[in-house]
Amino acid sequence: MSSIPSLSDLQMRHDPKGRGYHAVYREQQVNHCPGCGRTHWIIGRMSAECAFCTTALPLAEASMRSHGAPAIIKHRNRNNDNPAWAA
């Protein structure tokens, strides 16, 4: 598993005021919706949606991926000569 570079590795400085408000859904924490303040979420692969007001937030874990390429899903039997067929 590759390590995530720090701001000093990228020669950037921490400036939250310049970056602005960046709301993300964080796993293992209580997440209050910025739209309505409730805590009931529908979790997907890349985002979480408030179950009451449908405000969508990106997952913090998903935003740690490199943004240079889209997410690629590889299946286990992709290179298998005998593909698994459903009955």
MIKE-995252 format. One record per residue: residue number from 1; residue in one letter; chain; x, y negated, z negated of N, C-alpha, C, CB in turn. Coordinates in steps of 0.001 Angstrom, whole numbers. Glycine has a CB too. Layout:
BEGIN
<i=NUM&aa=a&ch=A&n.x=X&n.y=Y&n.z=Z&ca.x=X&ca.y=Y&ca.z=Z&c.x=X&c.y=Y&c.z=Z&cb.x=X&cb.y=Y&cb.z=Z>
...
***
This chain:
BEGIN
<i=1&aa=m&ch=A&n.x=846&n.y=1174&n.z=0&ca.x=0&ca.y=0&ca.z=0&c.x=890&c.y=-1235&c.z=0&cb.x=-961&cb.y=1&cb.z=-1217>
<i=2&aa=s&ch=A&n.x=598&n.y=-2161&n.z=860&ca.x=1431&ca.y=-3352&ca.z=958&c.x=1057&c.y=-4350&c.z=-123&cb.x=1299&cb.y=-3992&cb.z=2344>
<i=3&aa=s&ch=A&n.x=2018&n.y=-5139&n.z=-517&ca.x=1753&ca.y=-6137&ca.z=-1543&c.x=1224&c.y=-7411&c.z=-902&cb.x=3022&cb.y=-6430&cb.z=-2362>
<i=4&aa=i&ch=A&n.x=486&n.y=-8162&n.z=-1671&ca.x=-93&ca.y=-9414&ca.z=-1198&c.x=898&c.y=-10525&c.z=-1492&cb.x=-1479&cb.y=-9699&cb.z=-1869>
<i=5&aa=p&ch=A&n.x=1271&n.y=-11315&n.z=-485&ca.x=2248&ca.y=-12379&ca.z=-732&c.x=1671&c.y=-13473&c.z=-1619&cb.x=2723&cb.y=-12979&cb.z=587>
<i=6&aa=s&ch=A&n.x=2517&n.y=-14049&n.z=-2451&ca.x=2084&ca.y=-15146&ca.z=-3312&c.x=2189&c.y=-16468&c.z=-2559&cb.x=2928&cb.y=-15192&cb.z=-4609>
<i=7&aa=l&ch=A&n.x=1674&n.y=-17521&n.z=-3177&ca.x=1741&ca.y=-18845&ca.z=-2554&c.x=3179&c.y=-19293&c.z=-2347&cb.x=1000&cb.y=-19868&cb.z=-3404>
<i=8&aa=s&ch=A&n.x=4057&n.y=-18962&n.z=-3309&ca.x=5456&ca.y=-19363&ca.z=-3159&c.x=6128&c.y=-18592&c.z=-2020&cb.x=6221&cb.y=-19139&cb.z=-4476>
<i=9&aa=d&ch=A&n.x=5710&n.y=-17324&n.z=-1805&ca.x=6246&ca.y=-16561&ca.z=-677&c.x=5835&c.y=-17189&c.z=657&cb.x=5768&cb.y=-15100&cb.z=-743>
<i=10&aa=l&ch=A&n.x=4634&n.y=-17748&n.z=691&ca.x=4122&ca.y=-18381&ca.z=1916&c.x=4519&c.y=-19849&c.z=2026&cb.x=2608&cb.y=-18263&cb.z=1966>
<i=11&aa=q&ch=A&n.x=5289&n.y=-20324&n.z=1059&ca.x=5744&ca.y=-21714&ca.z=987&c.x=4557&c.y=-22677&c.z=975&cb.x=6676&cb.y=-22037&cb.z=2169>
<i=12&aa=m&ch=A&n.x=3559&n.y=-22336&n.z=147&ca.x=2382&ca.y=-23172&ca.z=-42&c.x=2281&c.y=-23512&c.z=-1523&cb.x=1082&cb.y=-22459&cb.z=467>
<i=13&aa=r&ch=A&n.x=1594&n.y=-24568&n.z=-1837&ca.x=1408&ca.y=-24914&ca.z=-3240&c.x=-69&c.y=-24784&c.z=-3594&cb.x=1923&cb.y=-26348&cb.z=-3534>
<i=14&aa=h&ch=A&n.x=-352&n.y=-24568&n.z=-4856&ca.x=-1720&ca.y=-24403&ca.z=-5334&c.x=-2397&c.y=-25765&c.z=-5375&cb.x=-1747&cb.y=-23728&cb.z=-6735>
<i=15&aa=d&ch=A&n.x=-3417&n.y=-25939&n.z=-4553&ca.x=-4129&ca.y=-27214&ca.z=-4481&c.x=-5629&c.y=-26954&c.z=-4320&cb.x=-3591&cb.y=-28083&cb.z=-3307>
<i=16&aa=p&ch=A&n.x=-6344&n.y=-26647&n.z=-5423&ca.x=-7766&ca.y=-26353&ca.z=-5311&c.x=-8582&c.y=-27542&c.z=-4799&cb.x=-8296&cb.y=-25915&cb.z=-6650>
<i=17&aa=k&ch=A&n.x=-8154&n.y=-28759&n.z=-5118&ca.x=-8887&ca.y=-29940&ca.z=-4668&c.x=-8831&c.y=-30069&c.z=-3149&cb.x=-8321&cb.y=-31206&cb.z=-5327>
<i=18&aa=g&ch=A&n.x=-7710&n.y=-29758&n.z=-2568&ca.x=-7576&ca.y=-29833&ca.z=-1118&c.x=-8272&c.y=-28696&c.z=-394&cb.x=-6131&cb.y=-29845&cb.z=-743>
<i=19&aa=r&ch=A&n.x=-8362&n.y=-27531&n.z=-1040&ca.x=-9009&ca.y=-26374&ca.z=-428&c.x=-10518&c.y=-26468&c.z=-501&cb.x=-8545&cb.y=-25100&cb.z=-1092>
<i=20&aa=g&ch=A&n.x=-11044&n.y=-27018&n.z=-1592&ca.x=-12483&ca.y=-27113&ca.z=-1762&c.x=-13047&c.y=-25933&c.z=-2527&cb.x=-13154&cb.y=-27220&cb.z=-424>
<i=21&aa=y&ch=A&n.x=-14347&n.y=-25933&n.z=-2690&ca.x=-15042&ca.y=-24885&ca.z=-3434&c.x=-15144&c.y=-23640&c.z=-2577&cb.x=-16446&cb.y=-25353&cb.z=-3878>
<i=22&aa=h&ch=A&n.x=-14723&n.y=-22513&n.z=-3118&ca.x=-14738&ca.y=-21254&ca.z=-2379&c.x=-15376&c.y=-20184&c.z=-3257&cb.x=-13297&cb.y=-20835&cb.z=-1944>
<i=23&aa=a&ch=A&n.x=-16673&n.y=-19974&n.z=-3088&ca.x=-17399&ca.y=-18999&ca.z=-3893&c.x=-17257&c.y=-17618&c.z=-3268&cb.x=-18890&cb.y=-19388&cb.z=-4023>
<i=24&aa=v&ch=A&n.x=-16879&n.y=-16637&n.z=-4067&ca.x=-16789&ca.y=-15255&ca.z=-3619&c.x=-17419&c.y=-14356&c.z=-4678&cb.x=-15311&cb.y=-14848&cb.z=-3347>
<i=25&aa=y&ch=A&n.x=-17856&n.y=-13176&n.z=-4253&ca.x=-18381&ca.y=-12178&ca.z=-5173&c.x=-17209&c.y=-11352&c.z=-5674&cb.x=-19467&cb.y=-11277&cb.z=-4491>
<i=26&aa=r&ch=A&n.x=-17020&n.y=-11337&n.z=-6983&ca.x=-15899&ca.y=-10601&ca.z=-7578&c.x=-16422&c.y=-9346&c.z=-8273&cb.x=-15116&cb.y=-11498&cb.z=-8584>
<i=27&aa=e&ch=A&n.x=-15870&n.y=-8209&n.z=-7853&ca.x=-16243&ca.y=-6949&ca.z=-8469&c.x=-15737&c.y=-6940&c.z=-9907&cb.x=-15676&cb.y=-5745&cb.z=-7669>
<i=28&aa=q&ch=A&n.x=-16410&n.y=-6238&n.z=-10780&ca.x=-16068&ca.y=-6104&ca.z=-12198&c.x=-16287&c.y=-7393&c.z=-12987&cb.x=-14628&cb.y=-5669&cb.z=-12336>
<i=29&aa=q&ch=A&n.x=-17062&n.y=-8348&n.z=-12447&ca.x=-17397&ca.y=-9568&ca.z=-13172&c.x=-18881&c.y=-9840&c.z=-13006&cb.x=-16552&cb.y=-10773&cb.z=-12671>
<i=30&aa=v&ch=A&n.x=-19451&n.y=-10615&n.z=-13922&ca.x=-20834&ca.y=-11055&ca.z=-13767&c.x=-20815&c.y=-12214&c.z=-12783&cb.x=-21484&cb.y=-11473&cb.z=-15150>
<i=31&aa=n&ch=A&n.x=-21540&n.y=-12068&n.z=-11685&ca.x=-21559&ca.y=-13078&ca.z=-10633&c.x=-22910&c.y=-13768&c.z=-10605&cb.x=-21246&cb.y=-12450&cb.z=-9263>
<i=32&aa=h&ch=A&n.x=-22911&n.y=-15054&n.z=-10905&ca.x=-24132&ca.y=-15841&ca.z=-10844&c.x=-24255&c.y=-16439&c.z=-9451&cb.x=-24142&cb.y=-16951&cb.z=-11933>
<i=33&aa=c&ch=A&n.x=-25453&n.y=-16385&n.z=-8917&ca.x=-25696&ca.y=-16922&ca.z=-7582&c.x=-25541&c.y=-18443&c.z=-7600&cb.x=-27107&cb.y=-16522&cb.z=-7077>
<i=34&aa=p&ch=A&n.x=-24781&n.y=-19016&n.z=-6663&ca.x=-24670&ca.y=-20478&ca.z=-6629&c.x=-25968&c.y=-21148&c.z=-6183&cb.x=-23538&cb.y=-20891&cb.z=-5702>
<i=35&aa=g&ch=A&n.x=-26897&n.y=-20398&n.z=-5585&ca.x=-28167&ca.y=-20970&ca.z=-5130&c.x=-29234&c.y=-21005&c.z=-6199&cb.x=-28678&cb.y=-20201&cb.z=-3965>
<i=36&aa=c&ch=A&n.x=-29378&n.y=-19890&n.z=-6951&ca.x=-30471&ca.y=-19823&ca.z=-7926&c.x=-30012&c.y=-19484&c.z=-9347&cb.x=-31479&cb.y=-18803&cb.z=-7478>
<i=37&aa=g&ch=A&n.x=-28761&n.y=-19050&n.z=-9512&ca.x=-28227&ca.y=-18763&ca.z=-10838&c.x=-28485&c.y=-17364&c.z=-11352&cb.x=-28779&cb.y=-19717&cb.z=-11792>
<i=38&aa=r&ch=A&n.x=-29190&n.y=-16534&n.z=-10585&ca.x=-29482&ca.y=-15177&ca.z=-11033&c.x=-28300&c.y=-14251&c.z=-10753&cb.x=-30750&cb.y=-14644&cb.z=-10348>
<i=39&aa=t&ch=A&n.x=-28385&n.y=-13023&n.z=-11265&ca.x=-27240&ca.y=-12115&ca.z=-11184&c.x=-27551&c.y=-10791&c.z=-10500&cb.x=-26721&cb.y=-11845&cb.z=-12557>
<i=40&aa=h&ch=A&n.x=-28609&n.y=-10709&n.z=-9706&ca.x=-28967&ca.y=-9471&ca.z=-9016&c.x=-28497&c.y=-9563&c.z=-7568&cb.x=-30508&cb.y=-9209&cb.z=-9086>
<i=41&aa=w&ch=A&n.x=-27612&n.y=-8647&n.z=-7159&ca.x=-26977&ca.y=-8715&ca.z=-5842&c.x=-27188&c.y=-7439&c.z=-5050&cb.x=-25490&cb.y=-8988&cb.z=-5987>
<i=42&aa=i&ch=A&n.x=-27255&n.y=-7567&n.z=-3739&ca.x=-27235&ca.y=-6442&ca.z=-2817&c.x=-25850&c.y=-6461&c.z=-2186&cb.x=-28396&cb.y=-6532&cb.z=-1725>
<i=43&aa=i&ch=A&n.x=-25078&n.y=-5393&n.z=-2424&ca.x=-23668&ca.y=-5363&ca.z=-2040&c.x=-23508&c.y=-4613&c.z=-726&cb.x=-22810&cb.y=-4707&cb.z=-3146>
<i=44&aa=g&ch=A&n.x=-22793&n.y=-5218&n.z=214&ca.x=-22469&ca.y=-4580&ca.z=1481&c.x=-20982&c.y=-4321&c.z=1582&cb.x=-22935&cb.y=-5438&cb.z=2650>
<i=45&aa=r&ch=A&n.x=-20510&n.y=-4097&n.z=2789&ca.x=-19079&ca.y=-3835&ca.z=2997&c.x=-18242&c.y=-5100&c.z=2938&cb.x=-18864&cb.y=-3153&cb.z=4331>
<i=46&aa=m&ch=A&n.x=-18762&n.y=-6184&n.z=3476&ca.x=-17985&ca.y=-7419&ca.z=3568&c.x=-18591&c.y=-8570&c.z=2768&cb.x=-17853&cb.y=-7826&cb.z=5011>
<i=47&aa=s&ch=A&n.x=-19871&n.y=-8444&n.z=2362&ca.x=-20516&ca.y=-9549&ca.z=1658&c.x=-21528&c.y=-9030&c.z=652&cb.x=-21196&cb.y=-10493&cb.z=2647>
<i=48&aa=a&ch=A&n.x=-21940&n.y=-9909&n.z=-236&ca.x=-22991&ca.y=-9629&ca.z=-1209&c.x=-24083&c.y=-10669&c.z=-1014&cb.x=-22440&cb.y=-9647&cb.z=-2681>
<i=49&aa=e&ch=A&n.x=-25322&n.y=-10237&n.z=-1123&ca.x=-26454&ca.y=-11141&ca.z=-910&c.x=-27305&c.y=-11171&c.z=-2171&cb.x=-27304&cb.y=-10701&cb.z=322>
<i=50&aa=c&ch=A&n.x=-27677&n.y=-12365&n.z=-2589&ca.x=-28539&ca.y=-12516&ca.z=-3753&c.x=-29886&c.y=-11877&c.z=-3434&cb.x=-28705&cb.y=-14022&cb.z=-4148>
<i=51&aa=a&ch=A&n.x=-30393&n.y=-11048&n.z=-4341&ca.x=-31654&ca.y=-10349&ca.z=-4116&c.x=-32862&c.y=-11276&c.z=-4237&cb.x=-31789&cb.y=-9204&cb.z=-5095>
<i=52&aa=f&ch=A&n.x=-32685&n.y=-12470&n.z=-4768&ca.x=-33813&ca.y=-13376&ca.z=-4963&c.x=-33872&c.y=-14480&c.z=-3911&cb.x=-33740&cb.y=-13992&cb.z=-6338>
<i=53&aa=c&ch=A&n.x=-32757&n.y=-15154&n.z=-3662&ca.x=-32801&ca.y=-16302&ca.z=-2736&c.x=-32020&c.y=-16050&c.z=-1451&cb.x=-32253&cb.y=-17545&cb.z=-3421>
<i=54&aa=t&ch=A&n.x=-31444&n.y=-14871&n.z=-1278&ca.x=-30687&ca.y=-14431&ca.z=-96&c.x=-29439&c.y=-15256&c.z=207&cb.x=-31578&cb.y=-14462&cb.z=1096>
<i=55&aa=t&ch=A&n.x=-28866&n.y=-15896&n.z=-812&ca.x=-27574&ca.y=-16554&ca.z=-626&c.x=-26514&c.y=-15476&c.z=-439&cb.x=-27224&cb.y=-17486&cb.z=-1840>
<i=56&aa=a&ch=A&n.x=-25691&n.y=-15596&n.z=590&ca.x=-24664&ca.y=-14598&ca.z=873&c.x=-23288&c.y=-15110&c.z=470&cb.x=-24676&cb.y=-14221&cb.z=2358>
<i=57&aa=l&ch=A&n.x=-22503&n.y=-14243&n.z=-160&ca.x=-21125&ca.y=-14558&ca.z=-535&c.x=-20206&c.y=-13472&c.z=3&cb.x=-20977&cb.y=-14692&cb.z=-2079>
<i=58&aa=p&ch=A&n.x=-19015&n.y=-13841&n.z=456&ca.x=-18064&ca.y=-12805&ca.z=872&c.x=-17522&c.y=-12081&c.z=-356&cb.x=-16902&cb.y=-13419&cb.z=1698>
<i=59&aa=l&ch=A&n.x=-17167&n.y=-10810&n.z=-184&ca.x=-16542&ca.y=-10066&ca.z=-1269&c.x=-15100&c.y=-10522&c.z=-1409&cb.x=-16617&cb.y=-8536&cb.z=-1017>
<i=60&aa=a&ch=A&n.x=-14649&n.y=-10724&n.z=-2629&ca.x=-13269&ca.y=-11165&ca.z=-2855&c.x=-12286&c.y=-10132&c.z=-2330&cb.x=-13019&cb.y=-11423&cb.z=-4349>
<i=61&aa=e&ch=A&n.x=-12614&n.y=-8846&n.z=-2476&ca.x=-11723&ca.y=-7799&ca.z=-2002&c.x=-11647&c.y=-7789&c.z=-477&cb.x=-12186&cb.y=-6438&cb.z=-2517>
<i=62&aa=a&ch=A&n.x=-12738&n.y=-8114&n.z=178&ca.x=-12752&ca.y=-8130&ca.z=1643&c.x=-11984&c.y=-9317&c.z=2192&cb.x=-14184&cb.y=-8158&cb.z=2160>
<i=63&aa=s&ch=A&n.x=-11951&n.y=-10434&n.z=1456&ca.x=-11243&ca.y=-11609&ca.z=1951&c.x=-9742&c.y=-11509&c.z=1738&cb.x=-11770&cb.y=-12851&cb.z=1278>
<i=64&aa=m&ch=A&n.x=-9257&n.y=-10464&n.z=1051&ca.x=-7815&ca.y=-10281&ca.z=880&c.x=-7185&c.y=-9597&c.z=2087&cb.x=-7533&cb.y=-9471&cb.z=-376>
<i=65&aa=r&ch=A&n.x=-8012&n.y=-9136&n.z=3024&ca.x=-7486&ca.y=-8512&ca.z=4237&c.x=-6857&c.y=-9584&c.z=5117&cb.x=-8605&cb.y=-7753&cb.z=5008>
<i=66&aa=s&ch=A&n.x=-6010&n.y=-9162&n.z=6042&ca.x=-5448&ca.y=-10122&ca.z=6978&c.x=-6556&c.y=-10587&c.z=7916&cb.x=-4258&cb.y=-9505&cb.z=7774>
<i=67&aa=h&ch=A&n.x=-6616&n.y=-11869&n.z=8190&ca.x=-7675&ca.y=-12423&ca.z=9021&c.x=-7285&c.y=-12480&c.z=10489&cb.x=-8041&cb.y=-13803&cb.z=8538>
<i=68&aa=g&ch=A&n.x=-6148&n.y=-11902&n.z=10834&ca.x=-5705&ca.y=-11928&ca.z=12220&c.x=-6414&c.y=-10925&c.z=13098&cb.x=-4248&cb.y=-11685&cb.z=12284>
<i=69&aa=a&ch=A&n.x=-6996&n.y=-9898&n.z=12500&ca.x=-7633&ca.y=-8853&ca.z=13292&c.x=-8935&c.y=-8432&c.z=12623&cb.x=-6689&cb.y=-7637&cb.z=13467>
<i=70&aa=p&ch=A&n.x=-9878&n.y=-7948&n.z=13395&ca.x=-11126&ca.y=-7486&ca.z=12793&c.x=-10921&c.y=-6187&c.z=12024&cb.x=-12193&cb.y=-7295&cb.z=13866>
<i=71&aa=a&ch=A&n.x=-11842&n.y=-5889&n.z=11132&ca.x=-11778&ca.y=-4646&ca.z=10386&c.x=-12045&c.y=-3477&c.z=11324&cb.x=-12786&cb.y=-4653&cb.z=9219>
<i=72&aa=i&ch=A&n.x=-11228&n.y=-2442&n.z=11224&ca.x=-11361&ca.y=-1271&ca.z=12080&c.x=-11714&c.y=-82&c.z=11209&cb.x=-10059&cb.y=-1005&cb.z=12889>
<i=73&aa=i&ch=A&n.x=-12777&n.y=617&n.z=11580&ca.x=-13193&ca.y=1801&ca.z=10848&c.x=-12734&c.y=3016&c.z=11630&cb.x=-14735&cb.y=1822&cb.z=10621>
<i=74&aa=k&ch=A&n.x=-11911&n.y=3860&n.z=11012&ca.x=-11411&ca.y=5066&ca.z=11663&c.x=-12058&c.y=6277&c.z=11019&cb.x=-9865&cb.y=5154&cb.z=11573>
<i=75&aa=h&ch=A&n.x=-12601&n.y=7147&n.z=11835&ca.x=-13239&ca.y=8350&ca.z=11337&c.x=-12213&c.y=9467&c.z=11183&cb.x=-14372&cb.y=8785&cb.z=12271>
<i=76&aa=r&ch=A&n.x=-12457&n.y=10359&n.z=10242&ca.x=-11516&ca.y=11435&ca.z=9962&c.x=-11338&c.y=12381&c.z=11144&cb.x=-11974&cb.y=12211&cb.z=8757>
<i=77&aa=n&ch=A&n.x=-12393&n.y=12653&n.z=11890&ca.x=-12298&ca.y=13614&ca.z=12982&c.x=-12132&c.y=12935&c.z=14345&cb.x=-13530&cb.y=14498&cb.z=12996>
<i=78&aa=r&ch=A&n.x=-11560&n.y=11770&n.z=14355&ca.x=-11412&ca.y=11005&ca.z=15594&c.x=-10535&c.y=11724&c.z=16613&cb.x=-10830&cb.y=9636&cb.z=15295>
<i=79&aa=n&ch=A&n.x=-9430&n.y=12291&n.z=16190&ca.x=-8500&ca.y=12955&ca.z=17099&c.x=-8674&c.y=14476&c.z=17084&cb.x=-7068&cb.y=12593&cb.z=16732>
<i=80&aa=n&ch=A&n.x=-9753&n.y=14935&n.z=16532&ca.x=-10000&ca.y=16373&ca.z=16427&c.x=-10582&c.y=16885&c.z=17747&cb.x=-10963&cb.y=16689&cb.z=15240>
<i=81&aa=d&ch=A&n.x=-10082&n.y=18023&n.z=18244&ca.x=-10600&ca.y=18596&ca.z=19481&c.x=-11983&c.y=19205&c.z=19283&cb.x=-9641&cb.y=19649&cb.z=20013>
<i=82&aa=n&ch=A&n.x=-12287&n.y=19638&n.z=18073&ca.x=-13595&ca.y=20211&ca.z=17762&c.x=-14365&c.y=19219&c.z=16887&cb.x=-13450&cb.y=21601&cb.z=17044>
<i=83&aa=p&ch=A&n.x=-15090&n.y=18292&n.z=17495&ca.x=-15785&ca.y=17294&ca.z=16679&c.x=-16891&c.y=17941&c.z=15845&cb.x=-16375&cb.y=16190&cb.z=17572>
<i=84&aa=a&ch=A&n.x=-17175&n.y=17376&n.z=14726&ca.x=-18231&ca.y=17884&ca.z=13850&c.x=-19567&c.y=17339&c.z=14353&cb.x=-17980&cb.y=17476&cb.z=12351>
<i=85&aa=w&ch=A&n.x=-20474&n.y=18239&n.z=14665&ca.x=-21801&ca.y=17861&ca.z=15157&c.x=-22831&c.y=18133&c.z=14074&cb.x=-22157&cb.y=18632&cb.z=16458>
<i=86&aa=a&ch=A&n.x=-23782&n.y=17255&n.z=13966&ca.x=-24853&ca.y=17466&ca.z=12993&c.x=-25798&c.y=18537&c.z=13515&cb.x=-25621&cb.y=16145&cb.z=12709>
<i=87&aa=a&ch=A&n.x=-26347&n.y=19332&n.z=12614&ca.x=-27259&ca.y=20413&ca.z=13028&c.x=-28643&c.y=19881&c.z=13287&cb.x=-27320&cb.y=21509&cb.z=11967>
***
